[in-house]
Amino acid sequence: MTRTLSRGTRVTGAERTQLAAELAPRYAGGESIRDLAAETGRSYGFIYNVLKEAGVPLRGRGGNTRRKKD
């Protein structure tokens, strides 16, 4: 289980790499970025960037895409 991180603290270097290594398989296993953010106490954008920097293939949006009906 991933630890909760203090809000506002910088996560860089080896700690950021380790966090990405912990979160990547969970995201690949189906957990959402929002779930991971809530559990770690960090923002959606922070988790998104950590996964993206780690080269994790990100899923597309789910739900309503708000397209106009023809």
C-alpha positions in Angstrom: 0.0 0.0 0.0 1.3 3.4 -0.9 2.1 5.9 1.8 0.3 9.2 2.2 2.6 12.1 1.3 2.5 15.5 2.9 0.9 18.1 0.8 3.2 20.8 -0.5 6.4 18.9 -0.1 8.5 18.3 -3.1 8.9 14.8 -4.3 12.1 14.5 -6.5 14.8 12.2 -7.5 14.9 8.7 -6.1 11.7 9.2 -4.0 9.8 10.3 -7.1 11.1 7.3 -9.1 10.1 4.9 -6.2 6.7 6.5 -6.1 6.2 6.0 -9.8 7.3 2.3 -9.5 4.7 1.8 -6.8 1.9 3.6 -8.6 2.5 2.3 -12.2 1.4 -1.3 -11.7 -1.6 -0.2 -9.7 -2.7 2.2 -12.5 -2.0 -0.5 -15.1 -4.1 -2.9 -13.0 -7.2 -0.6 -13.3 -7.0 1.9 -10.5 -7.8 5.4 -11.5 -5.6 8.5 -11.2 -8.2 10.0 -8.9 -8.1 7.0 -6.6 -4.3 7.0 -6.4 -4.4 10.8 -5.7 -6.9 10.4 -2.9 -4.9 7.6 -1.3 -1.5 9.4 -1.5 -2.9 12.8 -0.5 -1.6 14.4 -3.7 -3.4 16.1 -6.6 -4.6 14.5 -9.7 -2.1 16.5 -11.7 0.8 15.4 -9.6 -0.1 11.7 -10.0 -0.7 12.2 -13.8 2.7 13.8 -14.2 4.5 11.1 -12.2 2.9 8.4 -14.3 3.6 10.3 -17.6 7.3 10.9 -16.6 7.6 7.2 -15.9 6.4 6.3 -19.4 3.2 4.6 -18.2 0.6 4.4 -21.1 -2.3 6.5 -19.9 -5.9 5.4 -20.6 -8.3 7.6 -22.4 -11.2 9.4 -20.7 -14.2 7.4 -19.7 -17.8 8.5 -19.5 -19.6 11.1 -21.5 -17.5 12.8 -24.2 -20.2 15.4 -24.8 -20.4 14.9 -28.5 -23.1 16.6 -30.5 -25.7 14.2 -31.8 -26.2 14.2 -35.5 
